[in-house]
Every structure is written in C-alpha cells, then in structure tokens.
Amino acid sequence: MTTTAHAYTKTAYGMGQKLVNLSTDTFKVMLLSAYTVGATQDSAQFVADVLAVATEASGTGYTAGGQTLAGTSFANSGHITTLTASTNPSWNAAGGSLAAAYVLFFDSTPGSNATNPVLCYWDLGGTLTATNATFGLGIPGGGIMTWTVS
C-alpha cells in the first residue's frame, strides 16, 4: 500500500495566528482507524474537527491521544521548510493487535482536542494491522511535512 501525505489548509493559517510554534511546541502523532476526510482537509483546524468525522485507533500498545514525537525540528533550505522528527514512532502490539488507516500529526501544546492545531495527515492506503508485532511509522527523509514558497 502507498502512503499519501496531506497538509491541512488551515495549518499555515494557524501559524499566522501564532497557534503553532515549530521551535518550542510539542507535537504528537495519533492513529486513526477510520476517517471520512471529505472537506476536513480544507476546514479542519483542530484535532476535535478531525475527530468529529474520524475514529481514533485503539488496540494493544496504543494510548489514546497519540504519542509524542521525539526530536522534532524544522529546517529551511531555499524555498522549502521541512518539519521532521529524530525517531520513528512505534507501538508494541505484543500479545494483541493494533490497526490504523490514517495518521494524524498535530501540535499538543495548547492542551485539548478543541485547541490543538492539526498539521497534516497520512493516508496509509488502507487499514494496516500489526498482530503480536510492532506497528511502526517511518518518517521519510523528506520529513513529516514540507512547505514550499514560490
């Protein structure tokens, strides 16, 4: 299956409102078992907007609310800014199973689903399941997301 990354339209708007600080905020990754994307790619600004039409995954080794991304940083090169993490998030589903079809990246610093800005989501191309194994995400060399200015 092919993973496709999508930025939320309101991510840049949230940065302009100073809701997201790429230098100091804490970022998390949440697994979703189902998500009816529809217009939310353009309209969602906060985690609650996504969870109104999505179901957070549940399963062995997964904690509701997602996992903090370790070593997040951003860099700029030419017209491209990249957000990345130093380690790949993973969940140990030993003794059970964990399934997800989407991955949500968000800023958890504000503190609640109603105020935590969404950054982007990954469509995993279908439901992936780890049974008695590790469910891992590979952060590509290109980062979690990039912004290009032209």
N, CA, C and O atoms as a GROMACS GRO file, in nm:
protein
  600
    1MET      N    1   0.083  -0.118   0.000
    1MET     CA    2   0.000   0.000   0.000
    1MET      C    3   0.088   0.125   0.000
    1MET      O    4   0.197   0.126   0.057
    2THR      N    5   0.038   0.226  -0.063
    2THR     CA    6   0.113   0.351  -0.073
    2THR      C    7   0.059   0.454   0.027
    2THR      O    8  -0.062   0.475   0.036
    3THR      N    9   0.149   0.515   0.100
    3THR     CA   10   0.111   0.621   0.194
    3THR      C   11   0.114   0.754   0.122
    3THR      O   12   0.208   0.785   0.049
    4THR      N   13   0.008   0.833   0.143
    4THR     CA   14  -0.001   0.965   0.082
    4THR      C   15  -0.015   1.069   0.193
    4THR      O   16  -0.100   1.055   0.281
    5ALA      N   17   0.070   1.171   0.190
    5ALA     CA   18   0.067   1.278   0.291
    5ALA      C   19  -0.017   1.394   0.241
    5ALA      O   20  -0.013   1.430   0.124
    6HIS      N   21  -0.093   1.453   0.333
    6HIS     CA   22  -0.179   1.567   0.300
    6HIS      C   23  -0.167   1.673   0.409
    6HIS      O   24  -0.176   1.642   0.528
    7ALA      N   25  -0.145   1.796   0.369
    7ALA     CA   26  -0.143   1.908   0.465
    7ALA      C   27  -0.284   1.963   0.478
    7ALA      O   28  -0.362   1.959   0.383
    8TYR      N   29  -0.315   2.013   0.596
    8TYR     CA   30  -0.442   2.082   0.616
    8TYR      C   31  -0.426   2.226   0.571
    8TYR      O   32  -0.324   2.290   0.599
    9THR      N   33  -0.526   2.277   0.502
    9THR     CA   34  -0.524   2.415   0.453
    9THR      C   35  -0.503   2.514   0.566
    9THR      O   36  -0.434   2.614   0.549
   10LYS      N   37  -0.563   2.486   0.682
   10LYS     CA   38  -0.557   2.582   0.792
   10LYS      C   39  -0.427   2.573   0.874
   10LYS      O   40  -0.412   2.646   0.972
   11THR      N   41  -0.334   2.486   0.836
   11THR     CA   42  -0.207   2.479   0.907
   11THR      C   43  -0.132   2.612   0.897
   11THR      O   44  -0.087   2.665   0.998
   12ALA      N   45  -0.119   2.664   0.777
   12ALA     CA   46  -0.050   2.792   0.759
   12ALA      C   47  -0.126   2.905   0.830
   12ALA      O   48  -0.064   2.995   0.887
   13TYR      N   49  -0.258   2.899   0.826
   13TYR     CA   50  -0.340   2.999   0.894
   13TYR      C   51  -0.314   2.996   1.045
   13TYR      O   52  -0.301   3.100   1.109
   14GLY      N   53  -0.305   2.875   1.102
   14GLY     CA   54  -0.275   2.859   1.244
   14GLY      C   55  -0.139   2.913   1.281
   14GLY      O   56  -0.121   2.970   1.389
   15MET      N   57  -0.042   2.896   1.193
   15MET     CA   58   0.091   2.952   1.219
   15MET      C   59   0.085   3.104   1.216
   15MET      O   60   0.150   3.170   1.297
   16GLY      N   61   0.007   3.158   1.124
   16GLY     CA   62  -0.009   3.303   1.117
   16GLY      C   63  -0.077   3.360   1.240
   16GLY      O   64  -0.054   3.475   1.276
   17GLN      N   65  -0.162   3.280   1.303
   17GLN     CA   66  -0.229   3.322   1.426
   17GLN      C   67  -0.145   3.293   1.550
   17GLN      O   68  -0.189   3.316   1.662
   18LYS      N   69  -0.025   3.243   1.530
   18LYS     CA   70   0.067   3.205   1.637
   18LYS      C   71   0.013   3.094   1.726
   18LYS      O   72   0.040   3.090   1.846
   19LEU      N   73  -0.066   3.004   1.665
   19LEU     CA   74  -0.116   2.888   1.737
   19LEU      C   75  -0.014   2.774   1.738
   19LEU      O   76  -0.022   2.684   1.821
   20VAL      N   77   0.081   2.779   1.645
   20VAL     CA   78   0.183   2.676   1.630
   20VAL      C   79   0.320   2.742   1.633
   20VAL      O   80   0.345   2.837   1.559
   21ASN      N   81   0.409   2.691   1.719
   21ASN     CA   82   0.547   2.738   1.722
   21ASN      C   83   0.636   2.617   1.692
   21ASN      O   84   0.653   2.530   1.777
   22LEU      N   85   0.690   2.611   1.572
   22LEU     CA   86   0.770   2.495   1.531
   22LEU      C   87   0.897   2.479   1.614
   22LEU      O   88   0.953   2.370   1.618
   23SER      N   89   0.942   2.585   1.680
   23SER     CA   90   1.066   2.578   1.758
   23SER      C   91   1.046   2.522   1.898
   23SER      O   92   1.134   2.454   1.950
   24THR      N   93   0.931   2.549   1.959
   24THR     CA   94   0.916   2.516   2.101
   24THR      C   95   0.800   2.423   2.136
   24THR      O   96   0.799   2.366   2.245
   25ASP      N   97   0.703   2.407   2.048
   25ASP     CA   98   0.585   2.329   2.082
   25ASP      C   99   0.613   2.179   2.078
   25ASP      O  100   0.711   2.134   2.020
   26THR      N  101   0.524   2.104   2.142
   26THR     CA  102   0.530   1.959   2.143
   26THR      C  103   0.433   1.906   2.039
   26THR      O  104   0.318   1.950   2.031
   27PHE      N  105   0.480   1.812   1.958
   27PHE     CA  106   0.399   1.756   1.850
   27PHE      C  107   0.371   1.609   1.878
   27PHE      O  108   0.455   1.538   1.933
   28LYS      N  109   0.253   1.566   1.839
   28LYS     CA  110   0.212   1.428   1.862
   28LYS      C  111   0.164   1.365   1.732
   28LYS      O  112   0.134   1.433   1.634
   29VAL      N  113   0.156   1.233   1.735
   29VAL     CA  114   0.104   1.155   1.624
   29VAL      C  115  -0.005   1.064   1.679
   29VAL      O  116   0.014   0.995   1.780
   30MET      N  117  -0.120   1.065   1.613
   30MET     CA  118  -0.236   0.987   1.654
   30MET      C  119  -0.274   0.892   1.541
   30MET      O  120  -0.274   0.931   1.424
   31LEU      N  121  -0.306   0.769   1.575
   31LEU     CA  122  -0.352   0.673   1.476
   31LEU      C  123  -0.504   0.679   1.467
   31LEU      O  124  -0.572   0.688   1.569
   32LEU      N  125  -0.555   0.673   1.345
   32LEU     CA  126  -0.700   0.673   1.322
   32LEU      C  127  -0.737   0.544   1.252
   32LEU      O  128  -0.674   0.505   1.154
   33SER      N  129  -0.840   0.477   1.302
   33SER     CA  130  -0.885   0.354   1.238
   33SER      C  131  -0.979   0.384   1.122
   33SER      O  132  -0.991   0.304   1.028
   34ALA      N  133  -1.046   0.499   1.128
   34ALA     CA  134  -1.136   0.540   1.020
   34ALA      C  135  -1.137   0.692   1.014
   34ALA      O  136  -1.121   0.760   1.115
   35TYR      N  137  -1.156   0.745   0.893
   35TYR     CA  138  -1.159   0.890   0.875
   35TYR      C  139  -1.232   0.921   0.746
   35TYR      O  140  -1.189   0.880   0.638
   36THR      N  141  -1.343   0.993   0.756
   36THR     CA  142  -1.415   1.040   0.638
   36THR      C  143  -1.362   1.180   0.610
   36THR      O  144  -1.414   1.278   0.662
   37VAL      N  145  -1.259   1.188   0.529
   37VAL     CA  146  -1.185   1.313   0.509
   37VAL      C  147  -1.276   1.424   0.457
   37VAL      O  148  -1.283   1.531   0.515
   38GLY      N  149  -1.346   1.397   0.347
   38GLY     CA  150  -1.436   1.498   0.291
   38GLY      C  151  -1.372   1.635   0.285
   38GLY      O  152  -1.260   1.650   0.236
   39ALA      N  153  -1.444   1.735   0.335
   39ALA     CA  154  -1.396   1.874   0.331
   39ALA      C  155  -1.303   1.908   0.446
   39ALA      O  156  -1.255   2.021   0.454
   40THR      N  157  -1.276   1.813   0.537
   40THR     CA  158  -1.194   1.848   0.653
   40THR      C  159  -1.052   1.888   0.616
   40THR      O  160  -0.987   1.960   0.692
   41GLN      N  161  -1.003   1.843   0.503
   41GLN     CA  162  -0.868   1.885   0.464
   41GLN      C  163  -0.862   2.037   0.451
   41GLN      O  164  -0.759   2.097   0.480
   42ASP      N  165  -0.972   2.099   0.409
   42ASP     CA  166  -0.977   2.244   0.396
   42ASP      C  167  -1.034   2.313   0.520
   42ASP      O  168  -0.999   2.428   0.548
   43SER      N  169  -1.119   2.246   0.596
   43SER     CA  170  -1.188   2.313   0.706
   43SER      C  171  -1.133   2.283   0.844
   43SER      O  172  -1.149   2.366   0.934
   44ALA      N  173  -1.069   2.170   0.865
   44ALA     CA  174  -1.021   2.132   0.999
   44ALA      C  175  -0.905   2.221   1.043
   44ALA      O  176  -0.810   2.242   0.968
   45GLN      N  177  -0.915   2.271   1.165
   45GLN     CA  178  -0.804   2.347   1.223
   45GLN      C  179  -0.754   2.280   1.351
   45GLN      O  180  -0.638   2.296   1.388
   46PHE      N  181  -0.842   2.207   1.419
   46PHE     CA  182  -0.808   2.147   1.547
   46PHE      C  183  -0.838   1.997   1.546
   46PHE      O  184  -0.914   1.949   1.461
   47VAL      N  185  -0.780   1.924   1.640
   47VAL     CA  186  -0.799   1.780   1.648
   47VAL      C  187  -0.948   1.747   1.660
   47VAL      O  188  -0.994   1.650   1.599
   48ALA      N  189  -1.024   1.824   1.736
   48ALA     CA  190  -1.168   1.798   1.751
   48ALA      C  191  -1.240   1.802   1.617
   48ALA      O  192  -1.336   1.727   1.596
   49ASP      N  193  -1.196   1.887   1.525
   49ASP     CA  194  -1.257   1.894   1.392
   49ASP      C  195  -1.238   1.762   1.317
   49ASP      O  196  -1.329   1.717   1.247
   50VAL      N  197  -1.122   1.701   1.333
   50VAL     CA  198  -1.094   1.573   1.268
   50VAL      C  199  -1.171   1.461   1.337
   50VAL      O  200  -1.233   1.378   1.271
   51LEU      N  201  -1.168   1.459   1.471
   51LEU     CA  202  -1.235   1.350   1.544
   51LEU      C  203  -1.387   1.354   1.530
   51LEU      O  204  -1.454   1.257   1.566
   52ALA      N  205  -1.441   1.465   1.479
   52ALA     CA  206  -1.585   1.471   1.453
   52ALA      C  207  -1.624   1.376   1.340
   52ALA      O  208  -1.739   1.334   1.331
   53VAL      N  209  -1.528   1.342   1.254
   53VAL     CA  210  -1.555   1.253   1.140
   53VAL      C  211  -1.453   1.139   1.132
   53VAL      O  212  -1.439   1.074   1.028
   54ALA      N  213  -1.382   1.115   1.241
   54ALA     CA  214  -1.280   1.010   1.244
   54ALA      C  215  -1.293   0.931   1.374
   54ALA      O  216  -1.355   0.975   1.470
   55THR      N  217  -1.233   0.814   1.374
   55THR     CA  218  -1.229   0.730   1.493
   55THR      C  219  -1.083   0.704   1.528
   55THR      O  220  -1.007   0.652   1.447
   56GLU      N  221  -1.045   0.742   1.650
   56GLU     CA  222  -0.908   0.714   1.693
   56GLU      C  223  -0.891   0.564   1.709
   56GLU      O  224  -0.981   0.495   1.757
   57ALA      N  225  -0.776   0.515   1.669
   57ALA     CA  226  -0.746   0.372   1.682
   57ALA      C  227  -0.742   0.333   1.829
   57ALA      O  228  -0.718   0.416   1.916
   58SER      N  229  -0.766   0.207   1.854
   58SER     CA  230  -0.748   0.151   1.987
   58SER      C  231  -0.695   0.010   1.967
   58SER      O  232  -0.732  -0.058   1.871
   59GLY      N  233  -0.612  -0.032   2.055
   59GLY     CA  234  -0.557  -0.166   2.044
   59GLY      C  235  -0.438  -0.182   2.136
   59GLY      O  236  -0.400  -0.090   2.209
   60THR      N  237  -0.380  -0.298   2.131
   60THR     CA  238  -0.268  -0.331   2.218
   60THR      C  239  -0.151  -0.237   2.195
   60THR      O  240  -0.106  -0.219   2.082
   61GLY      N  241  -0.101  -0.178   2.303
   61GLY     CA  242   0.017  -0.093   2.296
   61GLY      C  243  -0.009   0.051   2.258
   61GLY      O  244   0.083   0.132   2.257
   62TYR      N  245  -0.135   0.085   2.227
   62TYR     CA  246  -0.168   0.221   2.186
   62TYR      C  247  -0.238   0.294   2.301
   62TYR      O  248  -0.328   0.239   2.365
   63THR      N  249  -0.196   0.418   2.327
   63THR     CA  250  -0.258   0.501   2.429
   63THR      C  251  -0.337   0.611   2.361
   63THR      O  252  -0.286   0.681   2.274
   64ALA      N  253  -0.463   0.626   2.402
   64ALA     CA  254  -0.550   0.728   2.345
   64ALA      C  255  -0.484   0.865   2.356
   64ALA      O  256  -0.420   0.896   2.456
   65GLY      N  257  -0.500   0.946   2.252
   65GLY     CA  258  -0.440   1.079   2.249
   65GLY      C  259  -0.312   1.084   2.168
   65GLY      O  260  -0.261   1.192   2.138
   66GLY      N  261  -0.260   0.967   2.133
   66GLY     CA  262  -0.140   0.963   2.050
   66GLY      C  263  -0.010   0.963   2.127
   66GLY      O  264  -0.008   0.959   2.250
   67GLN      N  265   0.098   0.966   2.051
   67GLN     CA  266   0.233   0.957   2.105
   67GLN      C  267   0.311   1.084   2.072
   67GLN      O  268   0.300   1.138   1.961
   68THR      N  269   0.388   1.132   2.169
   68THR     CA  270   0.472   1.249   2.145
   68THR      C  271   0.583   1.214   2.047
   68THR      O  272   0.648   1.110   2.060
   69LEU      N  273   0.604   1.301   1.950
   69LEU     CA  274   0.713   1.283   1.854
   69LEU      C  275   0.843   1.327   1.918
   69LEU      O  276   0.852   1.437   1.972
   70ALA      N  277   0.943   1.244   1.911
   70ALA     CA  278   1.073   1.276   1.971
   70ALA      C  279   1.160   1.352   1.873
   70ALA      O  280   1.166   1.320   1.755
   71GLY      N  281   1.228   1.452   1.925
   71GLY     CA  282   1.328   1.522   1.846
   71GLY      C  283   1.274   1.596   1.726
   71GLY      O  284   1.336   1.595   1.620
   72THR      N  285   1.160   1.662   1.741
   72THR     CA  286   1.109   1.737   1.626
   72THR      C  287   1.194   1.860   1.602
   72THR      O  288   1.245   1.922   1.695
   73SER      N  289   1.209   1.893   1.476
   73SER     CA  290   1.283   2.013   1.438
   73SER      C  291   1.236   2.056   1.301
   73SER      O  292   1.172   1.981   1.228
   74PHE      N  293   1.268   2.180   1.269
   74PHE     CA  294   1.236   2.226   1.134
   74PHE      C  295   1.357   2.297   1.079
   74PHE      O  296   1.436   2.357   1.152
   75ALA      N  297   1.369   2.290   0.949
   75ALA     CA  298   1.484   2.350   0.881
   75ALA      C  299   1.435   2.413   0.751
   75ALA      O  300   1.332   2.374   0.695
   76ASN      N  301   1.511   2.511   0.706
   76ASN     CA  302   1.477   2.580   0.582
   76ASN      C  303   1.594   2.570   0.487
   76ASN      O  304   1.709   2.593   0.525
   77SER      N  305   1.565   2.536   0.362
   77SER     CA  306   1.666   2.531   0.258
   77SER      C  307   1.605   2.588   0.132
   77SER      O  308   1.514   2.529   0.073
   78GLY      N  309   1.656   2.702   0.090
   78GLY     CA  310   1.599   2.767  -0.026
   78GLY      C  311   1.455   2.807   0.001
   78GLY      O  312   1.427   2.881   0.095
   79HIS      N  313   1.363   2.759  -0.081
   79HIS     CA  314   1.221   2.791  -0.065
   79HIS      C  315   1.144   2.684   0.010
   79HIS      O  316   1.021   2.690   0.017
   80ILE      N  317   1.215   2.587   0.067
   80ILE     CA  318   1.148   2.473   0.130
   80ILE      C  319   1.177   2.468   0.280
   80ILE      O  320   1.293   2.474   0.322
   81THR      N  321   1.070   2.458   0.360
   81THR     CA  322   1.080   2.438   0.504
   81THR      C  323   1.028   2.299   0.534
   81THR      O  324   0.924   2.259   0.483
   82THR      N  325   1.100   2.224   0.618
   82THR     CA  326   1.068   2.086   0.648
   82THR      C  327   1.056   2.065   0.798
   82THR      O  328   1.142   2.109   0.874
   83LEU      N  329   0.950   1.997   0.839
   83LEU     CA  330   0.932   1.954   0.978
   83LEU      C  331   0.963   1.806   0.984
   83LEU      O  332   0.910   1.728   0.906
   84THR      N  333   1.050   1.766   1.077
   84THR     CA  334   1.088   1.626   1.087
   84THR      C  335   1.096   1.584   1.234
   84THR      O  336   1.082   1.667   1.324
   85ALA      N  337   1.118   1.457   1.256
   85ALA     CA  338   1.137   1.402   1.390
   85ALA      C  339   1.259   1.312   1.386
   85ALA      O  340   1.288   1.250   1.283
   86SER      N  341   1.330   1.304   1.498
   86SER     CA  342   1.455   1.227   1.500
   86SER      C  343   1.432   1.077   1.516
   86SER      O  344   1.521   0.998   1.485
   87THR      N  345   1.316   1.037   1.563
   87THR     CA  346   1.288   0.894   1.578
   87THR      C  347   1.154   0.860   1.514
   87THR      O  348   1.064   0.945   1.507
   88ASN      N  349   1.142   0.738   1.470
   88ASN     CA  350   1.018   0.690   1.410
   88ASN      C  351   0.923   0.644   1.521
   88ASN      O  352   0.962   0.562   1.604
   89PRO      N  353   0.800   0.694   1.523
   89PRO     CA  354   0.706   0.648   1.626
   89PRO      C  355   0.667   0.502   1.603
   89PRO      O  356   0.656   0.456   1.489
   90SER      N  357   0.646   0.431   1.713
   90SER     CA  358   0.604   0.291   1.703
   90SER      C  359   0.526   0.252   1.828
   90SER      O  360   0.541   0.312   1.934
   91TRP      N  361   0.444   0.148   1.812
   91TRP     CA  362   0.363   0.096   1.920
   91TRP      C  363   0.380  -0.055   1.922
   91TRP      O  364   0.372  -0.119   1.817
   92ASN      N  365   0.405  -0.112   2.039
   92ASN     CA  366   0.428  -0.255   2.052
   92ASN      C  367   0.295  -0.326   2.077
   92ASN      O  368   0.236  -0.312   2.185
   93ALA      N  369   0.248  -0.400   1.980
   93ALA     CA  370   0.121  -0.471   1.991
   93ALA      C  371   0.142  -0.617   2.033
   93ALA      O  372   0.065  -0.704   1.994
   94ALA      N  373   0.247  -0.642   2.112
   94ALA     CA  374   0.275  -0.778   2.159
   94ALA      C  375   0.157  -0.832   2.239
   94ALA      O  376   0.108  -0.766   2.330
   95GLY      N  377   0.113  -0.951   2.203
   95GLY     CA  378   0.002  -1.014   2.273
   95GLY      C  379  -0.135  -0.968   2.225
   95GLY      O  380  -0.236  -1.003   2.286
   96GLY      N  381  -0.141  -0.893   2.118
   96GLY     CA  382  -0.268  -0.844   2.065
   96GLY      C  383  -0.250  -0.787   1.927
   96GLY      O  384  -0.164  -0.831   1.852
   97SER      N  385  -0.333  -0.688   1.893
   97SER     CA  386  -0.320  -0.627   1.761
   97SER      C  387  -0.356  -0.479   1.767
   97SER      O  388  -0.423  -0.432   1.859
   98LEU      N  389  -0.308  -0.407   1.667
   98LEU     CA  390  -0.332  -0.264   1.653
   98LEU      C  391  -0.349  -0.237   1.503
   98LEU      O  392  -0.267  -0.279   1.422
   99ALA      N  393  -0.456  -0.165   1.468
   99ALA     CA  394  -0.483  -0.135   1.327
   99ALA      C  395  -0.508   0.013   1.308
   99ALA      O  396  -0.567   0.079   1.394
  100ALA      N  397  -0.466   0.066   1.195
  100ALA     CA  398  -0.490   0.206   1.160
  100ALA      C  399  -0.492   0.221   1.009
  100ALA      O  400  -0.428   0.146   0.936
  101ALA      N  401  -0.568   0.322   0.964
  101ALA     CA  402  -0.576   0.353   0.821
  101ALA      C  403  -0.524   0.493   0.791
  101ALA      O  404  -0.492   0.525   0.676
  102TYR      N  405  -0.516   0.577   0.895
  102TYR     CA  406  -0.470   0.715   0.880
  102TYR      C  407  -0.382   0.751   1.000
  102TYR      O  408  -0.392   0.690   1.106
  103VAL      N  409  -0.298   0.851   0.979
  103VAL     CA  410  -0.210   0.901   1.085
  103VAL      C  411  -0.228   1.052   1.090
  103VAL      O  412  -0.218   1.120   0.988
  104LEU      N  413  -0.254   1.105   1.209
  104LEU     CA  414  -0.275   1.248   1.228
  104LEU      C  415  -0.159   1.308   1.305
  104LEU      O  416  -0.124   1.259   1.413
  105PHE      N  417  -0.099   1.414   1.252
  105PHE     CA  418   0.008   1.487   1.319
  105PHE      C  419  -0.049   1.620   1.368
  105PHE      O  420  -0.118   1.690   1.293
  106PHE      N  421  -0.020   1.654   1.494
  106PHE     CA  422  -0.077   1.776   1.550
  106PHE      C  423   0.012   1.835   1.658
  106PHE      O  424   0.102   1.770   1.710
  107ASP      N  425  -0.016   1.960   1.690
  107ASP     CA  426   0.054   2.034   1.796
  107ASP      C  427  -0.025   2.014   1.924
  107ASP      O  428  -0.141   2.054   1.932
  108SER      N  429   0.036   1.952   2.026
  108SER     CA  430  -0.036   1.923   2.150
  108SER      C  431  -0.013   2.027   2.260
  108SER      O  432  -0.066   2.013   2.370
  109THR      N  433   0.064   2.130   2.231
  109THR     CA  434   0.097   2.230   2.333
  109THR      C  435  -0.026   2.301   2.391
  109THR      O  436  -0.030   2.319   2.513
  110PRO      N  437  -0.125   2.342   2.312
  110PRO     CA  438  -0.239   2.408   2.374
  110PRO      C  439  -0.310   2.322   2.478
  110PRO      O  440  -0.357   2.375   2.579
  111GLY      N  441  -0.319   2.190   2.457
  111GLY     CA  442  -0.364   2.103   2.563
  111GLY      C  443  -0.497   2.032   2.551
  111GLY      O  444  -0.526   1.947   2.636
  112SER      N  445  -0.580   2.060   2.453
  112SER     CA  446  -0.706   1.987   2.440
  112SER      C  447  -0.738   1.967   2.292
  112SER      O  448  -0.689   2.040   2.206
  113ASN      N  449  -0.822   1.869   2.265
  113ASN     CA  450  -0.859   1.843   2.125
  113ASN      C  451  -0.924   1.964   2.060
  113ASN      O  452  -0.912   1.984   1.939
  114ALA      N  453  -0.991   2.046   2.139
  114ALA     CA  454  -1.058   2.165   2.085
  114ALA      C  455  -0.960   2.277   2.051
  114ALA      O  456  -0.994   2.367   1.974
  115THR      N  457  -0.838   2.272   2.107
  115THR     CA  458  -0.741   2.379   2.085
  115THR      C  459  -0.610   2.333   2.022
  115THR      O  460  -0.527   2.417   1.987
  116ASN      N  461  -0.589   2.202   2.006
  116ASN     CA  462  -0.465   2.150   1.948
  116ASN      C  463  -0.472   2.158   1.796
  116ASN      O  464  -0.554   2.088   1.735
  117PRO      N  465  -0.389   2.242   1.732
  117PRO     CA  466  -0.393   2.256   1.586
  117PRO      C  467  -0.343   2.132   1.512
  117PRO      O  468  -0.245   2.070   1.552
  118VAL      N  469  -0.413   2.096   1.405
  118VAL     CA  470  -0.369   1.986   1.320
  118VAL      C  471  -0.266   2.039   1.221
  118VAL      O  472  -0.273   2.155   1.179
  119LEU      N  473  -0.172   1.954   1.183
  119LEU     CA  474  -0.070   1.990   1.085
  119LEU      C  475  -0.094   1.920   0.953
  119LEU      O  476  -0.110   1.984   0.849
  120CYS      N  477  -0.097   1.787   0.958
  120CYS     CA  478  -0.114   1.708   0.838
  120CYS      C  479  -0.163   1.570   0.875
  120CYS      O  480  -0.165   1.532   0.992
  121TYR      N  481  -0.203   1.493   0.773
  121TYR     CA  482  -0.237   1.354   0.796
  121TYR      C  483  -0.178   1.269   0.684
  121TYR      O  484  -0.155   1.316   0.573
  122TRP      N  485  -0.156   1.143   0.717
  122TRP     CA  486  -0.111   1.045   0.620
  122TRP      C  487  -0.223   0.946   0.597
  122TRP      O  488  -0.278   0.891   0.692
  123ASP      N  489  -0.256   0.921   0.471
  123ASP     CA  490  -0.349   0.817   0.431
  123ASP      C  491  -0.263   0.694   0.404
  123ASP      O  492  -0.181   0.696   0.312
  124LEU      N  493  -0.281   0.588   0.480
  124LEU     CA  494  -0.197   0.470   0.467
  124LEU      C  495  -0.237   0.381   0.349
  124LEU      O  496  -0.176   0.277   0.326
  125GLY      N  497  -0.340   0.421   0.275
  125GLY     CA  498  -0.380   0.345   0.157
  125GLY      C  499  -0.466   0.224   0.190
  125GLY      O  500  -0.487   0.139   0.104
  126GLY      N  501  -0.514   0.215   0.311
  126GLY     CA  502  -0.596   0.103   0.358
  126GLY      C  503  -0.560   0.076   0.503
  126GLY      O  504  -0.471   0.140   0.558
  127THR      N  505  -0.629  -0.016   0.562
  127THR     CA  506  -0.603  -0.048   0.702
  127THR      C  507  -0.481  -0.139   0.714
  127THR      O  508  -0.474  -0.244   0.651
  128LEU      N  509  -0.386  -0.096   0.796
  128LEU     CA  510  -0.268  -0.177   0.827
  128LEU      C  511  -0.283  -0.230   0.969
  128LEU      O  512  -0.325  -0.157   1.058
  129THR      N  513  -0.249  -0.356   0.989
  129THR     CA  514  -0.265  -0.419   1.120
  129THR      C  515  -0.134  -0.485   1.162
  129THR      O  516  -0.070  -0.556   1.085
  130ALA      N  517  -0.098  -0.461   1.288
  130ALA     CA  518   0.016  -0.531   1.348
  130ALA      C  519  -0.044  -0.627   1.451
  130ALA      O  520  -0.111  -0.584   1.545
  131THR      N  521  -0.018  -0.755   1.434
  131THR     CA  522  -0.066  -0.855   1.529
  131THR      C  523   0.054  -0.919   1.595
  131THR      O  524   0.138  -0.981   1.530
  132ASN      N  525   0.060  -0.903   1.726
  132ASN     CA  526   0.173  -0.954   1.804
  132ASN      C  527   0.306  -0.906   1.745
  132ASN      O  528   0.403  -0.981   1.736
  133ALA      N  529   0.307  -0.779   1.705
  133ALA     CA  530   0.424  -0.718   1.641
  133ALA      C  531   0.422  -0.568   1.668
  133ALA      O  532   0.332  -0.517   1.734
  134THR      N  533   0.521  -0.500   1.615
  134THR     CA  534   0.530  -0.355   1.630
  134THR      C  535   0.462  -0.286   1.513
  134THR      O  536   0.485  -0.320   1.397
  135PHE      N  537   0.377  -0.188   1.545
  135PHE     CA  538   0.317  -0.102   1.443
  135PHE      C  539   0.406   0.020   1.438
  135PHE      O  540   0.406   0.101   1.531
  136GLY      N  541   0.482   0.035   1.330
  136GLY     CA  542   0.578   0.145   1.321
  136GLY      C  543   0.554   0.234   1.201
  136GLY      O  544   0.506   0.190   1.097
  137LEU      N  545   0.588   0.360   1.220
  137LEU     CA  546   0.581   0.458   1.111
  137LEU      C  547   0.721   0.501   1.076
  137LEU      O  548   0.801   0.531   1.165
  138GLY      N  549   0.753   0.506   0.950
  138GLY     CA  550   0.884   0.552   0.906
  138GLY      C  551   0.876   0.697   0.860
  138GLY      O  552   0.813   0.727   0.758
  139ILE      N  553   0.939   0.786   0.934
  139ILE     CA  554   0.945   0.926   0.892
  139ILE      C  555   1.041   0.932   0.774
  139ILE      O  556   1.159   0.902   0.790
  140PRO      N  557   0.994   0.971   0.657
  140PRO     CA  558   1.083   0.973   0.540
  140PRO      C  559   1.190   1.081   0.550
  140PRO      O  560   1.179   1.174   0.630
  141GLY      N  561   1.292   1.068   0.469
  141GLY     CA  562   1.399   1.167   0.466
  141GLY      C  563   1.349   1.305   0.436
  141GLY      O  564   1.411   1.404   0.475
  142GLY      N  565   1.237   1.315   0.365
  142GLY     CA  566   1.176   1.445   0.334
  142GLY      C  567   1.098   1.504   0.448
  142GLY      O  568   1.044   1.614   0.435
  143GLY      N  569   1.091   1.434   0.562
  143GLY     CA  570   1.025   1.485   0.681
  143GLY      C  571   0.878   1.449   0.689
  143GLY      O  572   0.824   1.379   0.604
  144ILE      N  573   0.816   1.499   0.794
  144ILE     CA  574   0.675   1.476   0.818
  144ILE      C  575   0.593   1.558   0.718
  144ILE      O  576   0.495   1.509   0.661
  145MET      N  577   0.634   1.682   0.699
  145MET     CA  578   0.570   1.768   0.600
  145MET      C  579   0.665   1.878   0.558
  145MET      O  580   0.758   1.913   0.631
  146THR      N  581   0.642   1.932   0.440
  146THR     CA  582   0.724   2.042   0.389
  146THR      C  583   0.633   2.152   0.338
  146THR      O  584   0.520   2.128   0.296
  147TRP      N  585   0.686   2.275   0.342
  147TRP     CA  586   0.619   2.390   0.285
  147TRP      C  587   0.710   2.445   0.178
  147TRP      O  588   0.831   2.460   0.200
  148THR      N  589   0.656   2.475   0.063
  148THR     CA  590   0.734   2.532  -0.044
  148THR      C  591   0.678   2.670  -0.078
  148THR      O  592   0.558   2.686  -0.100
  149VAL      N  593   0.767   2.768  -0.082
  149VAL     CA  594   0.727   2.905  -0.115
  149VAL      C  595   0.777   2.935  -0.256
  149VAL      O  596   0.891   2.907  -0.290
  150SER      N  597   0.690   2.992  -0.336
  150SER     CA  598   0.732   3.024  -0.473
  150SER      C  599   0.707   3.170  -0.501
  150SER      O  600   0.736   3.218  -0.611
   0.00000   0.00000   0.00000
